[in-house]
Amino acid sequence: MIFNLIFSFKYNEKVIPIKIKSDNMTSLIPKVLYENKITEVLDEIRENYGLLTRKGYIYGIIAIDQDAKIIAIDSRFDNKLNYWDLSSIGAALYGVARQGQDFFDTDYLERASIIYNNMQLFVKSIGNVIIENKGEREILIILLTDKEVNIGVIVLQMKKYAAKIKEAIEKNQTIKNTLKMSERELKEHIKNLKRQILGNKLFLVP
């Protein structure tokens, strides 16, 4: 299936649109996001959910921090999804939900979700990890599913595997370096990742 993906970057304060043309979205995913121990745990969550319920469809699972820095995606991530956008939307949703937590004066936020037609976006915190020279970083799991998925079972799976995910993050120096990045460093990091995987597929839109 051929599709066009459009995004933009700033050059001398001008926003320049970029178009990526590809016949396979998986070719646009850096290996660092799905060849790691965290991905293996996300795959376990997906597989165990299927064994327990055999109900609904999971389009993708992403692990991020509260600033939308992507840590890992599951290896069966739907190749029609834009993982960069999904991570930003998930982090924003969780941020709004945290504001609601303060407004309603509650002790903790269980989870945040939005339903669009037959799809639901679900975000849950699995706790914090300690990053040297950065302090605590909150780890969020984002799921995009259809409406048939049993969120209660997913929550139980996340609680079961939370410690395993956090341990894998703390043992992965590459991921810890990403979580330490400033906003400027992260933008440069993402640009480099896209340059590595896009190569000559990157061109300016006329």
N, C-alpha and C positions, 0 to 999 in steps of 0.2 A: 504494500500500500504506500503510495507516494503522498507526502504531506509537506507543508511548509511551516516552520516554526520561526516566529519573529520576536526579537527582543531588541534592546537598545543599549548604547553606552554613551558616556559623555566624553567629548574631545574638545578642549578649549571652550568649555561651557556650552557647547552645542550638542544636542542629542542626535546621535546618528543611528538610524534603524539598521538592524542586521537581519538578514534572512538566512535560515539554514534549510537546505533542501536535502531530505534523506528518505530512504525507503525502509529504514529500520531504526526505530527510536533507541534500541539497545546500543547501537553504535555511538550514541550521544551520551552514554553514561560512563563516567570515569571508573576504572576498575577498582580504585581505592574505596569506592562507595559500596561495592558488593563482594569484594574479595577480602573479608576480614571476619573475625570471630563474632562480632555483633550481628552481622548478616546471618550467620549460622543460627543464632538465637532467635532472630526475627523469623527465620524459616521454620524453626520449631514451633513458634507461636501459631503460625499459619497452619502448619500440618496438624498440630494437636487439636486446634479448633475444628478442622475438617473431620477428624476422627471422632471427636466428641459429639458433634451436632449434625454434620452433613447438611447444613442449612445455610443458604446465602452464599454470596461471592465476595471475596476480598480482592480489591483492585491493586492495593499496594500498602506497604507498611514502611514508615520512615522513622528513624531515631534522629532527633535534633536536640540542640540546647535551646534555652529560652530566647536566644537571639537569632534563631532560625539557622544556625550553622548545622549543616547536614553531617551526621556522623556515619550513618549507614542506611541502606535500603535493602529490602528482602530480595532474594535472587529471582523471584517470579513477579517482580514489579511490572505492572501493565505497561507495555511499550508505547501506549498512546498517551500516557500521562507526562506532564512536565513536573518533574520532582522539585525543581527550584521554586516554582510558583507554589506548589503544594506545601512545601516547608514554610514559606513565608505566610501563607494563609493560616496554616495550623498554629504557628507561633502568635500571629495576630489574634486569632480566636481565643487562644489560651490567655493572652494578655487582657483582653476584654473581660473574659470570665473572671480573672483575678480581681479586676476592678469591681465586678459584681459581688465578689466575695467580701470585699471591704464595705460595699454599700449595704449589704444585708447582714454585716457583722457576724459572719459565720467563722467557725474555727478552721475549716479546711475546705478546699475545692476538690470534689470527687472526680469530676471530669467535665469536659465541654464538648458539645456536638452541634452540628447544623445538618438539617435534612433538605436536600434539593431533589424534588421529584422522586425518583427511585434510588437516589444515592444519599449516603450520609457520611459526613466528615467528623471524625471522632479524635479527640486529643486528651491524653492523660499523662500526668507527671508520674514518674516512677522513682523520684527522689533526686538527691544531689550527689555529685562527685566532687572531690577536692582536686583542684588543678594548681600546681605549684606556681606561685607569683600571680595567680588569678583568683584564687579563693574558690568558693562553691559555685558550681554551674548546675543549674536544674536541667535534668534530662527529661525530654518529652517524647512520647510515642504517638505518631499520627497514623490513623488508618482511614482509608477511603474504601467504603463498602457499599453494597446494595442494602435496601431496607430490611431484607430478610435475615441479615446477620444478627445473632444474639449477642448484644453488647455486654450483657452480664457475664457470659462465658468468656468473652474477650478480656474483660476486666480481671477475672480470676487468673487467666493465663498471664497477663501482665504482672500481677502480683507474684505469681509463681516464679517468673523469670527475671524480675527486676534486679535482684542481687547479682545474677549471672551477667546481665547486660552491663551493670555498673562496674563489675570486676573486669570484664573484657575491655571496657573503655580505659580504666586505670592502668591496664597492662599494655595499651597500645600507644606508643610514643607519637606516632604520626597523628592520631586523632587528638591526643592531648595538645600537640602543637597547634592544630587547627582551632581548638577551643580557646587557646591563649590569644589568638589573633585579634588585633583591633579591626575596626570597620574598614579602614583603608587597606590593611594587610589582607583582609578576607576578600575584598573586591579584586585585588591583584591575584590572589590565590585562585579564585573562581575563573578569572580571565585566563590564567595559565592552564587550568584544567580543560577549559573549552578549546583553547588553542591546540592542546595535545590531541584531543579526540576529534576535532573538526577538520584540522588541516586545511586542505584546499576546498572544503565544503563551505567555508565562510566567505561571504561576499557582500558588498554593499547593495542595498536595494535602490534602484534608480528612482 
